[in-house]
């Protein structure tokens, strides 16, 4: 059994001037090494939740505990060392005019020795497949390549957790696929806990667990098969469901006895063949 690395207890966050909280009474445990997808329509509170995990925001009430550290206004930096963050727009995260310098930026601010910086930067750029572009200008890179550089900068800091806040939303399908695969590999091979905030169902179905948020609350949580089998409820929250689950729901309405939790084309083919 894996240890709990993130624990949210009755977390509320309200923006100044807002009547309603953006996050409203959220309780959530995340296990070390887990790949957790967070879904929700615009305004559901998922990006606010991401910033609470990274101590960019401090809860109005309740507790955010990350790797045993409680996020407070007085000292948010230890939390950020444990929990890195990759934003939607890489241009908002890249600060240097050379790729390797950008990757080294956080380490230099932390006062890491030069030899260690060199080693970590080389390792991080190799990990994301950008070592050959180390001396390039970020302005000459594609969106997907920029996002890889942003990820490398976070990896070089050696966090235990990385929060990806809709990090593929601005990419084309190929860039989106590549960045998602990179995040999945980091999770599986390096054991880094990943919080993946997304609008894309094809990404969410590959997570270990899925959280669905609505009006600042966690409305559904569980394995993808369990969550998406609640087709009507997921659609009610303004989200989509995997195509095979929609087909399964239609077939069941028509009297065809197929399971409601069919996720893939292969699984649907097997179930239809069993009906013969």
C-alpha positions as CSV (number, residue, x, y, z in Angstrom):
1,X,0.0,0.0,0.0
2,X,1.4,3.4,-1.0
3,X,1.7,6.3,1.4
4,X,-0.5,9.4,1.2
5,X,1.6,12.2,-0.2
6,X,-1.2,14.9,-0.6
7,X,-4.0,15.3,1.9
8,X,-6.7,18.0,1.6
9,X,-9.1,18.4,4.5
10,X,-12.2,20.6,4.3
11,X,-10.3,23.0,1.9
12,X,-12.1,26.2,1.0
13,X,-10.7,29.0,-1.1
14,X,-12.5,32.2,-1.9
15,X,-11.1,34.9,-4.2
16,X,-11.2,38.4,-2.9
17,X,-14.5,40.1,-4.0
18,X,-16.2,36.8,-4.9
19,X,-19.3,35.8,-3.1
20,X,-18.9,32.0,-3.8
21,X,-15.8,30.0,-3.0
22,X,-13.8,28.7,-6.0
23,X,-13.0,25.5,-3.9
24,X,-15.6,24.5,-1.5
25,X,-15.0,21.9,1.3
26,X,-12.7,19.6,-0.7
27,X,-11.4,16.5,1.0
28,X,-8.9,14.5,-1.1
29,X,-6.0,12.1,-0.5
30,X,-3.5,11.3,-3.2
31,X,-1.1,8.4,-3.0
32,X,2.6,8.6,-3.7
33,X,3.3,7.6,-7.3
34,X,-0.3,8.0,-8.4
35,X,-1.4,9.5,-11.7
36,X,-4.6,11.5,-10.8
37,X,-6.6,13.2,-13.5
38,X,-8.8,16.2,-12.5
39,X,-11.7,17.1,-14.7
40,X,-14.3,19.8,-14.7
41,X,-15.8,22.5,-16.9
42,X,-14.5,26.0,-16.9
43,X,-15.1,27.6,-13.5
44,X,-15.4,24.3,-11.7
45,X,-12.4,25.0,-9.5
46,X,-9.8,22.6,-10.9
47,X,-7.1,25.3,-11.6
48,X,-7.7,26.8,-8.2
49,X,-7.1,23.4,-6.7
50,X,-3.9,23.1,-8.7
51,X,-2.6,26.3,-7.3
52,X,-3.5,25.3,-3.8
53,X,-1.4,22.1,-4.1
54,X,1.6,24.2,-5.2
55,X,1.0,26.8,-2.4
56,X,0.6,29.5,-5.1
57,X,-2.7,30.0,-3.2
58,X,-3.3,29.4,0.5
59,X,-6.7,28.1,1.6
60,X,-9.2,30.4,3.2
61,X,-9.9,27.6,5.6
62,X,-9.0,23.9,5.8
63,X,-5.7,22.3,5.4
64,X,-3.5,21.4,2.4
65,X,-0.7,19.0,3.4
66,X,1.9,18.1,0.8
67,X,4.5,15.4,1.8
68,X,4.0,16.2,5.4
69,X,4.2,20.0,4.9
70,X,1.2,22.2,5.6
71,X,0.9,25.1,3.2
72,X,0.9,28.5,4.9
73,X,1.3,32.1,3.9
74,X,4.4,32.4,6.1
75,X,6.4,29.7,4.3
76,X,5.1,28.3,1.0
77,X,8.5,27.6,-0.5
78,X,9.2,24.2,1.0
79,X,5.9,23.0,-0.5
80,X,6.9,24.3,-3.9
81,X,10.2,22.4,-3.7
82,X,8.3,19.2,-3.2
83,X,5.5,20.0,-5.7
84,X,6.4,21.5,-9.1
85,X,3.9,22.9,-11.6
86,X,3.6,23.1,-15.3
87,X,1.2,25.7,-16.6
88,X,-1.1,25.8,-19.7
89,X,1.0,28.3,-21.6
90,X,4.8,27.5,-21.6
91,X,5.6,31.1,-22.5
92,X,4.4,32.1,-19.0
93,X,6.9,29.7,-17.5
94,X,10.0,30.2,-19.7
95,X,12.2,33.1,-18.5
96,X,15.6,32.8,-20.2
97,X,16.7,33.3,-23.8
98,X,18.5,29.9,-24.0
99,X,17.0,26.6,-23.3
100,X,19.6,25.3,-20.9
101,X,19.7,28.6,-19.0
102,X,16.0,28.4,-18.5
103,X,16.3,24.9,-17.2
104,X,18.9,26.0,-14.7
105,X,17.0,29.1,-13.5
106,X,15.3,27.5,-10.5
107,X,18.4,25.7,-9.4
108,X,20.5,28.9,-9.5
109,X,17.9,30.7,-7.4
110,X,18.2,27.9,-4.9
111,X,21.9,28.2,-4.7
112,X,22.7,24.8,-6.1
113,X,26.5,24.4,-6.9
114,X,27.4,24.9,-10.5
115,X,28.6,21.3,-11.1
116,X,25.3,19.9,-9.8
117,X,23.4,22.4,-11.9
118,X,25.2,21.2,-15.0
119,X,24.5,17.6,-14.2
120,X,20.8,18.1,-13.4
121,X,20.2,20.3,-16.5
122,X,21.7,17.7,-18.8
123,X,19.8,14.9,-17.2
124,X,16.5,16.8,-17.3
125,X,16.8,17.9,-20.9
126,X,17.8,14.3,-21.9
127,X,14.7,13.0,-20.0
128,X,12.4,15.2,-22.1
129,X,14.2,14.7,-25.4
130,X,15.5,18.3,-25.7
131,X,19.2,17.8,-25.0
132,X,20.1,18.6,-28.7
133,X,18.2,22.0,-28.4
134,X,20.1,23.0,-25.2
135,X,21.6,26.1,-26.8
136,X,18.5,27.0,-28.8
137,X,16.3,30.0,-28.2
138,X,12.9,29.0,-26.8
139,X,11.4,31.5,-29.3
140,X,12.5,29.1,-32.1
141,X,10.7,26.1,-30.6
142,X,7.3,24.7,-31.3
143,X,4.6,24.8,-28.6
144,X,5.2,21.1,-27.7
145,X,8.9,21.7,-27.5
146,X,8.5,24.7,-25.2
147,X,6.3,22.6,-22.9
148,X,9.0,20.0,-22.8
149,X,11.5,22.7,-21.8
150,X,9.1,23.9,-19.0
151,X,8.8,20.3,-17.8
152,X,12.6,19.9,-17.8
153,X,12.9,23.0,-15.6
154,X,10.6,21.4,-13.1
155,X,12.3,18.0,-13.3
156,X,15.7,19.6,-12.6
157,X,14.3,20.7,-9.2
158,X,13.7,17.0,-8.3
159,X,10.2,17.3,-7.1
160,X,8.2,14.4,-5.7
161,X,5.0,15.7,-7.3
162,X,4.3,17.6,-10.5
163,X,1.0,19.3,-11.2
164,X,0.1,19.8,-14.9
165,X,-2.5,22.5,-15.1
166,X,-4.1,21.9,-18.6
167,X,-0.6,21.7,-20.0
168,X,-1.7,20.3,-23.3
169,X,-4.7,22.6,-23.9
170,X,-2.8,25.0,-26.3
171,X,-1.0,22.2,-28.2
172,X,-1.9,20.5,-31.5
173,X,-2.9,16.8,-31.3
174,X,0.7,15.6,-31.9
175,X,2.2,17.9,-29.3
176,X,-0.6,17.0,-26.8
177,X,0.1,13.3,-27.3
178,X,3.8,13.7,-26.8
179,X,3.6,15.8,-23.7
180,X,1.0,13.4,-22.1
181,X,3.2,10.4,-22.9
182,X,6.1,12.2,-21.3
183,X,4.1,12.9,-18.1
184,X,3.0,9.3,-18.0
185,X,6.5,8.0,-18.5
186,X,7.8,10.2,-15.7
187,X,5.1,8.9,-13.5
188,X,5.7,5.2,-14.3
189,X,9.5,5.2,-14.6
190,X,10.5,7.8,-12.0
191,X,7.7,7.3,-9.5
192,X,6.8,11.0,-9.6
193,X,3.2,11.7,-8.4
194,X,1.3,13.4,-11.2
195,X,-1.8,15.6,-10.9
196,X,-3.1,15.9,-14.5
197,X,-5.7,18.6,-15.0
198,X,-7.4,18.3,-18.3
199,X,-10.4,18.7,-20.6
200,X,-9.5,15.7,-22.7
201,X,-11.2,12.4,-21.9
202,X,-8.7,10.3,-23.8
203,X,-6.1,11.5,-21.4
204,X,-8.2,11.0,-18.3
205,X,-9.1,7.4,-19.1
206,X,-5.4,6.5,-18.8
207,X,-5.1,7.8,-15.2
208,X,-5.1,5.7,-12.1
209,X,-8.0,7.7,-10.7
210,X,-10.2,10.5,-11.9
211,X,-11.7,13.4,-9.9
212,X,-14.6,15.3,-11.4
213,X,-15.2,18.8,-10.0
214,X,-18.3,21.0,-10.2
215,X,-18.9,24.3,-8.4
216,X,-15.7,23.9,-6.4
217,X,-16.7,20.5,-5.0
218,X,-15.5,17.0,-5.8
219,X,-18.6,15.3,-7.2
220,X,-17.1,12.0,-8.5
221,X,-13.9,10.2,-7.7
222,X,-12.7,6.7,-8.6
223,X,-11.0,4.6,-11.3
224,X,-11.8,5.9,-14.8
225,X,-14.0,2.9,-15.6
226,X,-16.0,3.5,-12.4
227,X,-16.3,7.3,-13.0
228,X,-17.2,7.3,-16.7
229,X,-19.8,4.5,-16.3
230,X,-21.9,7.3,-14.7
231,X,-22.6,8.6,-18.2
232,X,-25.6,10.8,-17.4
233,X,-24.0,12.3,-14.4
234,X,-20.7,13.1,-16.2
235,X,-22.6,14.7,-19.1
236,X,-24.6,16.7,-16.6
237,X,-21.3,18.3,-15.4
238,X,-20.6,19.5,-18.9
239,X,-18.0,16.8,-19.7
240,X,-17.8,14.2,-22.3
241,X,-17.4,10.4,-21.8
242,X,-15.4,7.8,-23.8
243,X,-17.1,7.0,-27.1
244,X,-17.5,3.3,-26.2
245,X,-19.2,4.1,-23.0
246,X,-21.7,6.3,-24.8
247,X,-22.3,3.5,-27.3
248,X,-22.7,1.0,-24.4
249,X,-25.4,3.3,-22.9
250,X,-27.3,3.5,-26.2
251,X,-27.1,-0.2,-26.7
252,X,-28.4,-0.8,-23.2
253,X,-31.3,1.6,-23.8
254,X,-32.1,-0.5,-26.9
255,X,-32.2,-3.7,-24.8
256,X,-28.7,-5.0,-25.8
257,X,-27.1,-6.5,-22.7
258,X,-23.6,-5.1,-22.7
259,X,-21.7,-3.9,-19.6
260,X,-22.0,-0.1,-18.9
261,X,-18.3,0.2,-18.2
262,X,-16.8,-0.7,-21.6
263,X,-13.9,1.7,-22.2
264,X,-12.2,0.7,-25.5
265,X,-13.1,-0.5,-29.0
266,X,-11.4,-3.8,-28.2
267,X,-13.6,-4.4,-25.1
268,X,-16.7,-3.5,-27.1
269,X,-15.8,-5.9,-29.8
270,X,-15.4,-8.7,-27.2
271,X,-18.7,-7.9,-25.6
272,X,-20.6,-7.9,-28.9
273,X,-19.1,-11.2,-30.0
274,X,-20.3,-12.7,-26.7
275,X,-23.9,-11.9,-27.7
276,X,-23.8,-14.2,-30.7
